[in-house]
């Protein structure tokens, strides 16, 4: 049974791997024996990768601004080179958030959120797909959101981008699942991370959300590890085009 979840020696890229959910997802892969290239926008990516190397993991760091298409392409080439020309797993966990009432939402900020959260994901899936199609195997894990299912408040750009992730995941799966590439998305529930700082600080809203979570608590980055390993391993070889909530039962209530 353990062979189903064995990813030892698999080659992976994780964007947004320096903090929050992305870091936890990278840790899940590293802990299971995969070689992982962590992407981050700041120089912190070097510190994080060195930290994991110091713990005995095979980890590399690539600093890349996902708002810049040319840098994204160069970063991808650099990452695949670190991995010896193979790529088995892509985790698109990087994302940004901006909050304004809809009527005041700046078009520049809307475009920036969509660029990072959706367009860069498509670009990376396209690049990874070319490698994986040549191998006849691959696992792509996108990070969707509760806002892939409903609209939220004061976050129209984020909702639009995450709704797009849901549909992009299905579209890619339709074309690639029959060619050995499983494309899925994980939809985190309300997680105690930096991105949700505004919600966490609003105690009224925090408790309102908490009251709807059957599990009785907000999620933590560690709650992403199990589903990441599942989707990265052979255990999910017949799972593709799925959007899997990790939300403590929130959507079911």
C-alpha positions as CSV (number, residue, x, y, z in Angstrom):
1,X,0.0,0.0,0.0
2,X,2.8,2.4,0.8
3,X,4.0,2.1,-2.9
4,X,0.9,4.1,-3.9
5,X,2.2,7.2,-2.1
6,X,5.9,6.7,-2.9
7,X,7.4,9.7,-4.6
8,X,11.0,9.2,-3.7
9,X,13.3,10.6,-6.3
10,X,10.5,12.4,-8.2
11,X,11.3,15.9,-9.5
12,X,9.1,18.8,-8.5
13,X,8.6,22.6,-8.8
14,X,6.6,24.5,-6.1
15,X,5.8,28.2,-6.6
16,X,5.2,30.3,-3.6
17,X,7.2,27.7,-1.6
18,X,8.8,30.1,0.9
19,X,5.8,30.6,3.1
20,X,2.3,29.7,4.0
21,X,0.5,27.0,2.1
22,X,3.1,26.7,-0.6
23,X,5.8,26.0,2.0
24,X,3.8,23.3,3.6
25,X,3.2,21.7,0.2
26,X,6.9,21.8,-0.6
27,X,7.6,20.3,2.8
28,X,5.2,17.4,2.1
29,X,7.1,16.6,-1.1
30,X,10.5,17.0,0.4
31,X,9.6,14.8,3.4
32,X,8.4,12.1,1.1
33,X,11.8,12.0,-0.7
34,X,11.2,14.2,-3.8
35,X,13.7,16.7,-5.2
36,X,12.0,20.1,-5.0
37,X,12.8,23.5,-6.6
38,X,11.1,26.2,-4.5
39,X,10.1,29.4,-6.3
40,X,9.8,32.7,-4.5
41,X,9.8,36.4,-5.5
42,X,12.3,37.6,-2.8
43,X,15.8,36.5,-1.9
44,X,14.2,34.6,1.0
45,X,14.0,31.7,-1.4
46,X,17.7,31.1,-1.0
47,X,17.5,31.1,2.8
48,X,14.6,28.6,2.7
49,X,16.2,26.3,0.2
50,X,19.5,26.3,2.3
51,X,17.5,25.5,5.4
52,X,16.0,22.4,3.8
53,X,19.4,21.3,2.4
54,X,20.8,21.6,5.9
55,X,18.1,19.2,7.0
56,X,19.3,16.7,4.4
57,X,16.7,17.3,1.7
58,X,17.4,17.8,-2.0
59,X,16.1,21.3,-2.4
60,X,16.9,24.2,-4.8
61,X,15.7,27.8,-4.9
62,X,14.7,30.0,-7.8
63,X,14.0,33.7,-7.4
64,X,11.3,34.7,-9.9
65,X,8.8,37.5,-10.4
66,X,5.6,35.8,-11.8
67,X,4.5,39.2,-13.1
68,X,7.2,39.1,-15.7
69,X,6.7,36.6,-18.5
70,X,10.3,36.6,-19.6
71,X,11.6,36.0,-16.1
72,X,9.0,33.2,-15.6
73,X,10.3,31.4,-18.7
74,X,14.0,31.8,-17.6
75,X,13.1,30.6,-14.1
76,X,11.4,27.5,-15.5
77,X,14.4,26.6,-17.6
78,X,16.7,27.1,-14.5
79,X,14.4,24.9,-12.4
80,X,14.3,22.1,-14.9
81,X,18.1,22.3,-15.2
82,X,18.4,21.9,-11.4
83,X,16.2,18.8,-11.7
84,X,18.3,17.2,-14.5
85,X,15.9,17.9,-17.3
86,X,12.9,16.0,-15.8
87,X,9.8,17.3,-14.2
88,X,7.3,15.0,-12.5
89,X,5.3,17.4,-10.3
90,X,4.3,21.0,-10.6
91,X,2.6,22.8,-7.7
92,X,1.2,26.3,-8.5
93,X,0.8,27.7,-5.0
94,X,2.0,31.3,-5.5
95,X,-0.7,34.0,-5.2
96,X,-1.4,37.5,-4.2
97,X,-4.4,39.4,-2.8
98,X,-5.7,43.0,-2.9
99,X,-8.8,44.2,-1.2
100,X,-11.1,47.1,-2.3
101,X,-14.8,47.6,-2.6
102,X,-15.8,46.6,-6.2
103,X,-16.7,50.1,-7.2
104,X,-13.2,51.4,-6.1
105,X,-11.1,48.5,-7.3
106,X,-8.2,49.9,-9.3
107,X,-7.9,48.3,-12.8
108,X,-4.1,48.1,-12.4
109,X,-4.5,46.0,-9.3
110,X,-7.1,43.8,-10.9
111,X,-4.8,43.0,-13.8
112,X,-1.9,42.4,-11.5
113,X,-3.8,39.8,-9.4
114,X,-5.1,38.0,-12.5
115,X,-1.6,38.1,-14.0
116,X,0.0,36.4,-10.9
117,X,-2.9,34.1,-9.8
118,X,-4.1,32.9,-13.2
119,X,-2.0,33.8,-16.2
120,X,1.3,32.8,-14.7
121,X,-0.3,29.5,-13.7
122,X,-1.4,28.9,-17.3
123,X,2.1,29.7,-18.5
124,X,3.8,27.3,-16.1
125,X,1.3,24.6,-16.8
126,X,2.0,25.1,-20.5
127,X,5.7,24.8,-20.0
128,X,5.4,21.9,-17.7
129,X,3.0,20.2,-20.0
130,X,5.5,20.2,-22.8
131,X,8.1,18.4,-20.6
132,X,5.5,16.0,-19.1
133,X,4.0,15.1,-22.5
134,X,7.5,14.1,-23.7
135,X,7.8,11.9,-20.6
136,X,4.3,10.5,-20.9
137,X,3.8,11.2,-17.2
138,X,3.2,14.2,-14.8
139,X,1.2,15.6,-11.9
140,X,0.0,19.2,-11.9
141,X,-1.5,20.6,-8.7
142,X,-3.1,24.0,-8.9
143,X,-4.2,25.9,-5.8
144,X,-7.8,27.1,-6.2
145,X,-9.8,28.7,-3.3
146,X,-13.2,28.8,-1.6
147,X,-13.7,31.8,-4.0
148,X,-13.5,29.3,-6.9
149,X,-17.1,28.5,-5.7
150,X,-18.4,31.8,-4.5
151,X,-17.6,35.5,-4.8
152,X,-16.5,36.8,-1.5
153,X,-16.4,40.5,-0.5
154,X,-14.0,43.2,-1.7
155,X,-11.9,40.7,-3.6
156,X,-13.3,40.7,-7.2
157,X,-9.9,40.2,-8.8
158,X,-9.0,37.3,-6.5
159,X,-12.4,35.7,-7.0
160,X,-12.1,36.0,-10.8
161,X,-8.6,34.5,-10.8
162,X,-9.5,31.6,-8.6
163,X,-12.7,30.9,-10.6
164,X,-10.4,30.8,-13.6
165,X,-8.1,28.3,-11.9
166,X,-11.0,25.9,-11.4
167,X,-11.9,26.0,-15.1
168,X,-8.3,26.0,-16.3
169,X,-7.7,22.9,-14.3
170,X,-10.6,21.1,-16.0
171,X,-9.6,22.3,-19.5
172,X,-6.0,21.1,-19.1
173,X,-7.2,17.8,-17.7
174,X,-9.5,17.3,-20.7
175,X,-6.5,17.4,-23.1
176,X,-3.8,15.8,-21.0
177,X,-5.4,13.1,-18.8
178,X,-5.3,10.6,-21.6
179,X,-1.6,11.3,-22.2
180,X,-0.4,10.5,-18.6
181,X,-0.7,13.9,-17.0
182,X,-3.2,14.3,-14.1
183,X,-4.2,17.9,-13.6
184,X,-6.1,18.7,-10.4
185,X,-6.6,21.6,-8.0
186,X,-6.8,21.9,-4.2
187,X,-9.3,24.5,-2.8
188,X,-8.1,25.5,0.6
189,X,-10.7,26.7,3.1
190,X,-10.2,29.5,5.5
191,X,-6.6,29.1,6.6
192,X,-4.6,31.0,9.2
193,X,-2.0,32.5,6.9
194,X,-0.6,35.9,6.2
195,X,-2.9,36.3,3.2
196,X,-5.9,36.1,5.5
197,X,-4.5,38.5,8.1
198,X,-7.3,41.1,7.5
199,X,-10.0,38.4,8.1
200,X,-8.2,37.0,11.2
201,X,-7.9,40.5,12.7
202,X,-11.6,41.1,12.2
203,X,-12.8,39.1,15.1
204,X,-16.5,39.4,14.2
205,X,-15.9,38.0,10.7
206,X,-13.4,35.4,12.0
207,X,-15.9,34.0,14.4
208,X,-18.7,34.2,11.8
209,X,-16.6,32.0,9.5
210,X,-15.6,29.7,12.3
211,X,-19.2,29.1,13.2
212,X,-19.8,27.6,9.7
213,X,-16.8,25.2,9.8
214,X,-17.9,21.8,10.9
215,X,-14.4,20.9,11.9
216,X,-14.6,23.6,14.5
217,X,-11.4,25.4,13.6
218,X,-9.7,27.4,10.9
219,X,-7.2,25.5,8.8
220,X,-3.4,25.6,9.0
221,X,-0.8,25.1,6.3
222,X,-0.1,21.6,7.6
223,X,-3.6,20.6,6.6
224,X,-2.4,20.8,2.9
225,X,0.3,18.2,3.2
226,X,-1.8,15.0,2.9
227,X,-3.7,16.0,-0.1
228,X,-0.5,17.2,-1.8
229,X,1.1,13.9,-1.3
230,X,-2.0,12.1,-2.6
231,X,-2.2,14.2,-5.8
232,X,1.6,14.0,-6.4
233,X,1.7,10.2,-6.1
234,X,0.4,7.1,-8.0
235,X,-2.5,7.0,-5.5
236,X,-4.3,9.6,-7.6
237,X,-3.5,8.2,-11.1
238,X,-7.2,8.0,-12.0
239,X,-8.0,11.4,-10.5
240,X,-7.9,14.3,-12.9
241,X,-9.9,17.5,-13.4
242,X,-10.9,17.5,-9.8
243,X,-11.2,20.5,-7.5
244,X,-10.7,19.1,-4.0
245,X,-11.8,21.3,-1.0
246,X,-9.6,21.2,2.1
247,X,-12.0,23.2,4.2
248,X,-13.0,21.4,7.3
249,X,-16.4,20.8,5.7
250,X,-17.2,24.4,5.1
251,X,-18.7,23.9,1.6
252,X,-20.9,21.2,2.8
253,X,-22.7,23.3,5.4
